[in-house]
Amino acid sequence: MNKIISEHYPARQLPKDLRPDDGPNARAPVTIEVEGQRPEHILSRGGIGESTTGVT
């Protein structure tokens, strides 16, 4: 998993629905995590090598 962290990101550059109401010079901590692709086969209690897609 990749992660990007900015402790003092300019809030005016965030989408409007994510901006704090602290004024035009506000700064906000921002963390972005990129999830990897889900593996096709996973280990589970039900058995080894079960397909996550339901196709075996």
Summary of the structure (lengths in Angstrom):
residues: 56
radius of gyration: 19.5
end to end distance: 26.8
largest distance: 54.7
contacts: 80
relative contact order: 0.26
helix: 11%
strand: 46%
